[in-house]
Amino acid sequence: MKDVVDLSRCVGHAQCAFLAPEAFRRHGEEALMYDPNPDDARHHQVLRAAAACPVQAILVDELQAQHAPAEVSPP
C-alpha cells in the first residue's frame, strides 16, 4: 500500500495522526509528516485515517499484485 498526502489541501485537523499515529504525525503546529509506504499491519488504520480526513487530502493506492487478471467471457 502507498499513501500520499496532498499537503496543499491539508489544513491540519490531524484526524489522521489520531487514527494512525504510526503512519501520520504532526511536526510542530502546522507541518504533517507521514510514511508513504506503511506496512501491512497499519492497513486498516491508514484507510480509516484517509476516510476521516475532512478535506480528503489522503490518497491511498492499494497494490493488488497477486490478483489474477479477470477472465473475459466471449460475446
C-alpha positions in Angstrom: 0.0 0.0 0.0 1.1 3.5 -0.7 -0.3 6.7 0.6 0.1 10.3 -0.5 -1.0 13.4 1.4 -1.8 16.4 -0.7 -0.2 19.0 1.5 -1.8 21.8 -0.4 -5.2 20.5 0.7 -4.2 19.5 4.3 -5.4 22.1 6.8 -4.0 20.5 9.9 -7.1 18.9 11.5 -4.8 16.0 12.3 -7.5 13.3 12.4 -5.1 11.1 10.6 -2.5 11.4 13.4 -5.1 10.3 16.0 -6.3 7.4 13.9 -2.9 6.1 12.6 -0.2 7.7 14.7 2.5 5.3 13.3 1.8 6.5 9.8 0.9 10.2 10.3 2.3 12.6 12.8 2.3 16.4 13.4 5.6 18.2 13.3 5.2 21.5 15.0 2.0 23.4 14.8 1.4 23.2 11.0 3.5 20.5 9.4 2.4 16.9 8.8 4.9 14.1 8.5 3.8 10.8 7.0 5.1 7.4 6.0 4.3 7.0 2.2 4.8 3.2 2.5 3.2 2.0 5.7 3.5 -1.7 6.5 0.5 -4.1 6.1 -0.1 -4.1 9.8 -1.2 -0.5 9.5 -3.5 -1.1 6.5 -6.8 -0.7 8.4 -5.6 2.4 10.4 -4.4 4.2 7.2 -7.7 3.5 5.5 -9.7 4.8 8.5 -7.4 7.9 8.6 -8.0 8.6 4.9 -11.7 8.3 5.3 -11.8 10.6 8.3 -9.8 13.4 6.6 -12.3 16.3 6.5 -10.7 17.7 3.3 -9.9 14.3 1.7 -6.2 15.1 1.4 -5.1 11.5 1.8 -5.0 9.2 -1.2 -4.4 5.5 -0.7 -3.2 3.2 -3.5 -3.7 -0.4 -2.7 -1.5 -2.5 -4.8 -3.0 -5.9 -5.5 -0.1 -7.6 -7.3 -1.3 -11.2 -6.5 -4.7 -10.9 -8.2 -5.0 -12.8 -11.4 -6.4 -10.9 -14.4 -10.2 -11.1 -14.8 -11.5 -13.6 -17.3 -13.5 -12.2 -20.2 -16.3 -14.3 -21.5 -16.7 -14.4 -25.2 -19.6 -12.4 -26.7 
